[in-house]
Amino acid sequence: MIVRTYNPIERGAPALWVHGHIGSNVRVQTFARDLRQYPEGDRPIDLFIESDGGLCDVGMEVYGLLCSVRRPKRVTVLAARSMAAVVAMAGDVIRIVSSGHFHLHRPYAVGPSIAAWASENDLTADALRDIATGIDSIEHAHAEIILQRIGQQNRNLLSALVGIGSTIPAERAVELGLADEIVSLPGAAV
């Protein structure tokens, strides 16, 4: 994740990229540094997202950093899956490429995370309930961020989409309010 001059929509303009796994490829310290190094000026910060998602805590910190910037943010989604979909919601304007999509699902704790935690703690029923409560609070926080964008009246729809794990193509993303407009990448096949 670095500030690049590669902006596929406006050649030569700077852009930030969330590319790859949030937590491995995209790290909070690196993102914060790149955000500080973004050129000054009147133009919005351009952020391109092509990510399968990643760690919720890292994604929430990246989301928070973006929200703290007092400058317009223009997000372009190529693929925003899982936690990357939440990060995308930090955009003042959210564009999605015609072949792009969001993927929403319930957050979960992966086996290695539980195993690492269990190796240092007793894995009791109370501990498992605490883990479940933590996952529920993460799901609630993610839902509130998305609902700020699509409206509280869509709470039941969002719950259904997240509950089954849904891939939302560009046109449907605009209809739902996840994105403002569909854009084309120059040279991309239509």
C-alpha positions in Angstrom: 0.0 0.0 0.0 1.7 3.1 -1.2 0.9 6.5 -2.7 1.4 5.9 -6.4 1.1 8.0 -9.5 -0.8 5.2 -11.1 -4.4 6.4 -11.2 -6.2 4.4 -13.9 -9.0 6.9 -14.3 -6.9 10.1 -14.2 -3.5 9.4 -15.7 -0.6 10.9 -13.7 -2.8 11.9 -10.7 -1.8 10.4 -7.3 -3.8 7.6 -5.8 -3.8 5.4 -2.7 -4.5 1.7 -3.1 -5.9 -0.8 -0.7 -4.7 -3.9 -2.6 -4.6 -7.4 -1.1 -5.1 -8.5 2.5 -5.9 -5.9 5.1 -3.5 -6.7 7.8 -0.8 -8.4 5.7 -0.5 -6.2 2.5 -2.3 -3.2 4.1 -0.9 -2.1 7.5 -2.1 0.7 9.6 1.3 2.4 10.0 2.1 2.2 6.3 -1.4 3.5 5.4 -1.0 6.4 7.9 2.4 7.3 6.4 1.1 7.2 2.9 -2.0 9.2 3.8 0.3 11.9 5.3 2.5 11.9 2.2 -0.5 12.4 -0.2 0.1 15.6 -2.1 -1.5 18.7 -0.7 -4.0 20.6 -2.9 -7.7 21.0 -3.6 -8.2 17.7 -5.4 -9.9 14.8 -3.4 -7.9 12.0 -2.1 -8.3 9.1 -4.6 -8.4 5.7 -3.0 -8.7 2.5 -5.1 -9.8 -0.7 -3.5 -9.1 -4.2 -4.8 -9.1 -6.4 -1.7 -10.5 -9.6 -0.3 -10.7 -7.9 3.1 -8.8 -9.0 6.1 -8.5 -8.3 9.8 -11.3 -6.3 11.3 -9.2 -4.3 13.8 -6.8 -3.2 11.1 -9.6 -2.3 8.7 -11.4 -0.3 11.3 -8.2 1.7 12.0 -7.8 2.4 8.3 -11.5 3.4 8.1 -10.9 5.7 11.1 -7.8 7.3 9.6 -9.7 8.0 6.4 -12.6 9.5 8.2 -10.3 11.8 10.3 -8.9 13.4 7.1 -10.6 16.8 6.6 -10.5 16.6 2.8 -12.8 15.0 0.3 -12.2 11.3 -0.3 -13.1 9.6 -3.6 -13.1 5.8 -3.4 -13.1 3.7 -6.5 -14.0 0.0 -6.0 -12.7 -2.7 -8.2 -13.4 -5.4 -5.6 -14.3 -4.6 -2.0 -14.9 -7.8 -0.2 -15.5 -8.3 3.5 -13.6 -5.7 5.6 -12.6 -3.8 2.4 -16.3 -3.0 1.9 -16.4 -1.3 5.3 -13.2 0.7 4.5 -14.8 1.8 1.2 -17.6 3.5 3.2 -15.1 6.2 4.3 -15.4 7.8 0.9 -17.4 11.0 0.4 -17.9 9.8 -3.1 -17.9 6.0 -3.9 -17.4 4.9 -7.5 -17.4 1.3 -8.7 -16.1 0.1 -11.9 -18.6 -1.7 -14.2 -17.0 -5.1 -13.5 -16.6 -4.3 -9.8 -18.4 -5.7 -6.8 -18.8 -5.6 -3.0 -19.0 -8.7 -1.0 -20.7 -8.6 2.4 -20.8 -11.3 5.1 -20.9 -11.7 8.8 -17.5 -11.3 10.5 -15.9 -14.5 11.9 -12.9 -15.6 13.9 -10.7 -18.0 11.9 -9.3 -21.2 13.3 -5.7 -20.0 13.8 -6.9 -16.9 15.7 -8.9 -19.1 18.1 -6.1 -21.6 18.4 -3.5 -18.9 19.3 -5.9 -17.4 21.8 -6.7 -20.8 23.3 -3.0 -21.6 23.7 -2.7 -18.8 26.2 -6.2 -19.0 27.8 -8.6 -21.7 29.0 -11.1 -22.4 26.3 -14.2 -22.5 28.5 -17.8 -22.0 27.6 -17.7 -18.5 29.1 -14.6 -17.7 27.0 -16.4 -18.9 23.9 -19.4 -16.7 24.8 -17.1 -13.8 25.2 -15.6 -14.4 21.7 -19.1 -14.6 20.3 -20.1 -11.4 22.0 -17.0 -9.7 20.5 -17.8 -10.9 17.0 -21.4 -9.7 17.5 -20.2 -6.2 18.5 -17.9 -6.1 15.4 -20.8 -7.1 13.2 -22.9 -4.3 14.7 -20.2 -1.7 14.2 -19.8 -2.7 10.6 -23.5 -2.6 10.0 -23.8 0.9 11.5 -21.1 2.1 9.2 -22.8 0.7 6.1 -26.2 1.9 7.3 -24.9 5.5 7.6 -24.4 5.2 3.8 -27.5 3.3 2.7 -29.9 4.5 5.3 -31.4 3.0 8.5 -34.5 2.0 6.6 -32.4 -0.7 4.9 -31.4 -2.5 8.1 -33.4 -5.6 7.4 -32.1 -5.8 3.8 -28.5 -5.4 5.0 -29.0 -8.0 7.7 -30.3 -10.5 5.0 -27.4 -9.7 2.6 -24.8 -10.1 5.3 -26.4 -13.2 6.8 -26.2 -15.2 3.6 -22.9 -13.7 2.3 -23.7 -11.7 -0.8 -21.7 -10.5 -3.8 -23.2 -7.3 -5.0 -22.4 -6.3 -8.6 -21.9 -2.7 -9.7 -25.5 -1.9 -10.8 -27.0 -3.3 -7.7 -24.4 -1.5 -5.5 -25.6 1.8 -6.9 -29.2 0.9 -6.5 -28.6 0.0 -2.8 -26.6 3.2 -2.2 -23.3 1.4 -1.5 -21.8 3.4 -4.5 -22.8 6.6 -6.2 -21.8 5.9 -9.7 -20.4 3.3 -12.1 -17.2 4.3 -13.9 -15.1 2.7 -16.6 -11.4 2.1 -16.5 -9.8 3.4 -19.7 -8.7 0.4 -21.9 -10.9 -2.0 -20.0 -13.0 -4.5 -21.9 -16.7 -3.6 -21.7 
